[in-house]
Each structure stands twice: as structure tokens, then as C-alpha cells.
Amino acid sequence: MILGKDSGIYLIDAHYARDQLASVYLIEENGKVALVETAHTKSLEFVQDKLAELGLFAENVEYIFVTHIHLDHAGGAGSYVQAFPNAKLVVHPKGVRHMIDPSKLEAGVIAVYGAEFVQNMYGKLESISPERVISGENGLVLNLNGRELVCYDTPGHANHHNVIWDIKTKSVFTGDVFGIGYPELNVNGEVFAFPSTSPVNFDPIKMNQSIDFVVSLNPLAVILTHFGAVLDVPRMALDLKRMVEKYTAIAQKNLASYDRVMAIKTELVSCVKQEAYDFGVRLSDTKFTEITDIDMQLNAQGLDVWLTINYNSK
């Protein structure tokens, strides 16, 4: 259990690409269950195992929240809805149509990563009946057996992004808008995290506003999809905002570079590595690259899109 024995919050490793990269969270309140994130369909079995371990059943699941519709968060949504007959999917209003008909979402991912990768990682994305989808409007409160869970619109990483505020534990599930922090980068129990600017909706102003909003909730914990709980929230917020500024400066510096994505990525790697080492992380360059390389590539691609949109240059 995460956040202590009375929190009712359980972290489930989705085993997405590797161990401890992406999580699904199970919230239990007097026999009723909400899930936060769905990773990919392959993660479903680990959720079912945890339910069985807790003496719960598929019918106990009432809500399935996805913070946004990037597939490491929502790729398993259709399969989860099929597996949990009483559950409704809660998704940001801008993501609703893509959960009902995921064909465009799937096509977009295939265009970037290729059909073979998508098939191996996600299989066929399953559509969801409209009556089983709840539009997670900003401020929407959902009741889980007396436990209030609130959706808040938090753009910056994606324009279809919500955080989920758990009033009972004063904790907030932040998807990707409050950074990525892998356990291998933790130092003496403290979490090192870096911003996620993956394509195509990164907006530094909105990201900083969303970070400030999370802090304004005065949470006891921030719960990251990637990966685990953060207790030192104000400190992390300052770190993330500092790095957002550095990210955008790196992007602007490389505005006219021939291979812009590679140029940005090269400087991002150095920037984040130095931030991590200043924090106290002590990993070899090889191990650090192994853990962060995919994120640095995606971050560079997202910054490239941001430059194109805002500076009309390529």
C-alpha cells in the first residue's frame, strides 16, 4: 500500500516496457474501487491479481480514471472497461471521443511508432460505449462510497489532461504534468523528477500554471504515474519549473539547427543529468541513459513541435 495502511491506495506496477516505469493505482473505499490509469492491456492481469489479493471482484470497480489519453496512460482503457462490468471511464472532455472511437488515436500512434510496435505493445485499441464514459469536466466530483475524487483540468503536458484530487488523503494523482520520477533516480527516499514535454501539446506557461495549481491544493502527497509518491511537493515544484525554463532555453537556442530534435536532445540529456547529479543521483552515464533515453527523445520531439508552433520555423 502507498501512503500508509489507512490510505486505501495501492500502487500496481504495469510492467510497461520495463519494471517500475508506469503504474496503475487502485483506490479502495469500503469495498468499492476506483482505478487511476490503465497503461496497456497487458497490465490488466496485474490489477486483477491485486483485486483478488484484497478479496475484491471485478464488480467492485466503479470508476476507471485516465489522466490523459497518451497510450501509456489510456492504452488499456477499452479492455479495462470490458473486464469491469460496473465501471465507468472518466476522461478529460477533450479525450472522450477518442475513447469512444480510438481509431484516430491509434492511427496517430502508428504513424509515429509503426504498426508492429503498436500491435506488440497495445494490441488493438478497444472502443468504449458512450454510456460508459464520463466527461471529466474541471471540478467534477465523483463519489466512491463516500470518498470524494475530484477532476481538475491541468494542461501543459497535454491539452486533454486532468489531475485527480483525493480529498480523503489530500493526495493528487498527477499523470505527467508534475514530472516523471523513476525509483532508480531516488536519493535517500527523496524523488528526483524532470518535466515531460512529449508531443504535441507542451506549453511551458500552462505547465507552470498547472504545477502551481497542484501546489495550491496543499497536498500531503503527489502521486506520479511514473512512478510512486512524492511528499516534498513544494521543493519538487521549484525543481520542475526551473527545468521547464532550461528546456525552453535549450529549444530556442537550437531553433535554426539542421537536425533540431537531435540537437535539443543532446543538450537536454546534459541538462537533466547535471540536475540529477546536483540532486545526489549517482549512476553511471550508461545506466542514466538506459533509464531516461526514451523520455529525452520524446521531450526533444515535443520541444521541436513547440518551436514550430510558436516560432513558425523549421
Summary of the structure (lengths in Angstrom):
residues: 314
radius of gyration: 18.7
end to end distance: 47.6
largest distance: 58.4
contacts: 1087
relative contact order: 0.11
helix: 45%
strand: 19%
